[in-house]
């Protein structure tokens, strides 16, 4: 036996996606790439975890990467070693996947602005399941718009430059696509809702931001704007638009993007 001084450089989990029925299992493998360019399956040496992306108790994973389907839904399976990690997707359903439908089917987005797409899976038993978080997303023209496969932003397309592209979603041999046009429309105004809200001390409030553009389009910008509170001693606001009360008083909640802003008043009683 030769003992090497090579260090682990990256991890990969395969298969990248899988579809199982409740009660069945799927073996996932964690393959490590080392500094000497060698490869090794590390199933029993990594830490496995699973996180439901829809439903409850969708599946479980054991210490060697074997996933057992429990109930209908989707989940992410992750293998971790130190600071390195890799993930794969799994869907649990009782019948075969017969199709995927991407929505919206045709839309537009201004340059630099994000727009969310969803992927709905249709199954042979007539059930449907949201597969947005586990399909593989692609853009036919990344120079026009990109689309994310990252956790918590799956299916989020970002306009890059004026033009047309096709946003695709694929999973387990099924696929669908949608048309996306990127425009040069500019942000005109931002509306923050709810307006003039009142909450009790200790409570929180979710605010949303909607942008109106020069072409008349309306786009939800809640996760893209920069949120701020004029008086953090009264309430602080997170990047998600959730304001948490800190003391009794009044503060102005502001959402800003590309030099445009919108405000509303929050009172804590």
Long-range contacts (C-beta under 8 A, 24 or more apart in sequence): 4-34, 4-36, 4-38, 6-34, 6-35, 6-36, 6-38, 7-34, 7-35, 8-32, 8-33, 8-34, 8-35, 8-42, 8-81, 8-82, 8-84, 9-33, 9-34, 9-35, 9-84, 10-84, 10-86, 11-42, 11-46, 11-79, 11-80, 11-81, 11-84, 11-85, 11-86, 12-86, 13-65, 13-77, 13-78, 13-79, 13-86, 13-87, 13-88, 14-88, 15-88, 16-88, 16-89, 16-136, 17-88, 17-89, 17-90, 17-91, 17-134, 17-135, 17-136, 17-171, 17-172, 18-67, 18-88, 18-89, 18-90, 18-91, 18-172, 19-90, 19-91, 19-92, 19-93, 19-97, 19-171, 19-172, 20-59, 20-67, 20-69, 20-90, 20-91, 20-92, 21-69, 21-92, 21-93, 21-94, 21-95, 22-69, 22-70, 22-71, 22-72, 22-92, 22-94, 23-68, 23-69, 24-68, 24-69, 25-66, 25-67, 25-68, 25-69, 26-66, 26-67, 26-69, 26-90, 27-65, 27-66, 27-67, 28-61, 28-65, 28-66, 28-67, 28-77, 28-79, 28-88, 29-65, 30-65, 30-79, 30-81, 30-86, 32-81, 42-79, 42-81, 45-81, 46-79, 46-80, 46-81, 47-79, 47-80, 47-81, 48-77, 48-78, 48-79, 48-80, 49-77, 49-78, 49-80, 50-75, 50-76, 50-77, 50-78, 51-75, 51-76, 51-78, 53-133, 53-134, 54-129, 54-130, 54-133, 55-92, 58-90, 58-92, 59-90, 59-92, 72-127, 72-129, 73-129, 74-129, 74-130, 74-131, 74-133, 74-134, 75-134, 76-133, 76-134, 76-151, 87-151, 89-133, 89-134, 89-135, 89-171, 90-134, 91-121, 91-129, 91-131, 91-134, 91-171, 91-172, 93-121, 93-123, 93-125, 93-127, 93-129, 94-123, 94-125, 94-127, 95-123, 95-124, 95-125, 95-127, 96-123, 96-124, 97-121, 97-122, 97-123, 97-124, 97-171, 97-172, 97-173, 97-174, 98-122, 98-123, 98-124, 98-174, 99-174, 99-176, 100-131, 100-135, 100-169, 100-170, 100-171, 100-174, 100-175, 100-176, 101-176, 102-167, 102-168, 102-169, 102-176, 102-177, 102-178, 103-178, 104-178, 105-178, 105-179, 106-178, 106-179, 106-180, 107-178, 107-179, 107-180, 107-181, 108-180, 108-181, 108-182, 108-183, 108-215, 108-217, 109-145, 109-157, 109-158, 109-159, 109-180, 109-181, 109-182, 109-183, 109-219, 110-159, 110-182, 110-183, 110-184, 110-185, 110-186, 110-187, 110-213, 110-215, 110-217, 110-219, 111-159, 111-160, 111-161, 111-162, 111-182, 111-183, 111-184, 112-158, 112-159, 112-160, 112-258, 113-158, 113-159, 113-187, 113-211, 113-219, 113-221, 113-224, 114-156, 114-157, 114-158, 114-159, 114-223, 114-224, 115-156, 115-157, 115-158, 115-159, 115-180, 115-219, 116-155, 116-156, 116-157, 117-147, 117-155, 117-156, 117-157, 117-167, 117-169, 117-178, 118-155, 119-155, 119-169, 119-171, 119-176, 121-171, 121-174, 131-169, 131-171, 134-171, 135-169, 135-170, 135-171, 136-169, 136-170, 136-171, 137-167, 137-168, 137-169, 138-167, 138-168, 138-169, 138-170, 139-165, 139-166, 139-167, 139-168, 139-180, 140-165, 140-166, 140-167, 140-168, 141-165, 141-166, 144-180, 144-182, 145-180, 145-182, 159-183, 183-215, 185-213, 185-214, 185-215, 185-217, 186-213, 186-214, 186-258, 187-211, 187-212, 187-213, 187-214, 187-257, 187-258, 187-260, 188-212, 188-213, 188-214, 188-260, 189-260, 189-262, 190-221, 190-225, 190-255, 190-256, 190-257, 190-260, 190-261, 190-262, 191-262, 192-253, 192-254, 192-255, 192-262, 192-263, 192-264, 193-264, 194-264, 195-264, 195-265, 196-264, 196-265, 196-267, 197-264, 197-265, 197-266, 197-267, 198-266, 198-267, 198-268, 198-269, 199-245, 199-266, 199-267, 199-268, 199-269, 200-245, 200-268, 200-269, 201-245, 201-247, 201-248, 201-268, 201-269, 202-245, 203-245, 204-242, 204-243, 204-244, 204-245, 205-235, 205-242, 205-243, 205-266, 206-240, 206-241, 206-242, 206-243, 207-237, 207-241, 207-242, 207-243, 207-253, 207-255, 207-264, 208-241, 209-241, 209-255, 209-257, 209-262, 211-257, 211-260, 221-255, 221-257, 224-257, 225-255, 225-256, 225-257, 226-255, 226-256, 226-257, 227-253, 227-254, 227-255, 228-253, 228-254, 228-256, 229-253, 229-254, 229-266, 230-254, 234-266, 234-268, 235-266, 235-268
